[in-house]
């Protein structure tokens, strides 16, 4: 625009000067000289016009194209000027702009598709910037890390988050992976990797939930093992017990055989004890489906307290209730849930040993409860093995108590966690579906 304005200004000045000169020459010279001068001026104007058309206008056109590229306006196009060389440049430029526009639209569509895919993914995705601060979190990651909000954590280091998974994520090396089992029975596969964007390295973390798949595989495996063992052991012990019982009856009829009868009775009792031991395993895979009905959580907790008070008093353990008012109303199978609470309190008593306290709290909003004890606590290594089949820290434990608790709470669609906190209390938290 600047060049074209100067050109038109020059043309106007030239025409004005021509008029003045021609008038002066007309009066000072002959008609023939006047005609020659006017012809020369006309030729100069024509040459100037041709110069504008072939040089100035193409230069101006190129300048407009540079402005469009600078502003990244890929939707505008240049018009032809009627000059073959310049028109070829215009044609190439317009074709380039079409390609840039198509590529930009394609990139935007890809980015939009990837954003939708990441946001809809059940796998947690945490993307870091080159300073290793949080750049983005997808909804799955926010949910896995405890319901955090994206806007509260963007720009902060990963270590600032408070979640049981954070320590595991921070300990991962680049391109490393680890499977983590938490105190709420959740199992995650955590992976650290990176990509390069605009010359900068962006680390990112993937958190994949394996809980359902692992539980199904574990359940299928231990159910098969328990059925096989139960069948073989019960058949064998039944035959042995029957034979021993017959022998005992025979020796009882003979004089001076009391010692043999006593040994046979011990063996019979041991057979029945082994049968009951195997039956306990089999009971885990025969847990009935819960028949849920609305119930007062405070009443259920109160009934369990009365049932376990004697055990606690014998070991000088204070069993306290802190009940919310009004009582939370939850949909549960009362019989199954009471058994869960009894098992949790029993574990707390065994963890304390003697002279301690157990505090049971209920909460109405949201409906939940917590059983806390000041026992010896759970270390990190033990926490990673909780709720796994046949794992127990007790010398004679079968590793079935927490499995039973896990199965019942899963069937009630409850969220739960078991963890020792910094204040020294071990808390079993249960949140009911709303």
Secondary structure, DSSP 8 states (H G I E B T S, - for coil): -HHHHHHHHHHHHHHHHHHHHHHHHHHHS-HHHHHHHHHHHHHHHHHHHHHIIIIIHHHHHHHHHHHHHHTT-TT------S-HHHHHHHHHHHHHHHHHHHHHHHHHHHHHHHHHHHHH-SSEEEEE-TTSBEEEE-HHHHHHTTS--HHHHTTSBGGGS--TTHHHHHH--TT-EEEEE-TTS-EEEEEEEEEEETTEEEEEEEEEE-HHHHHHHHHHHHHHHHHHHHHHHHHHHHHHHHHHHHHHHHHHTSTT-HHHHHHHHHHHHHHHHHHHHHHHHHHHTT------EEEEHHHHHHHHHHHHHHHHHHTTEEEEEE--SS--EEEE-HHHHHHHHHHHHHHHHHHH-SSEEEEEEEETTTTEEEEEE-SS---HHHHTTTT-TT--SSTT--S-HHHHHHHHHHHTT-EEEEEE-TTS-EEEEEE---
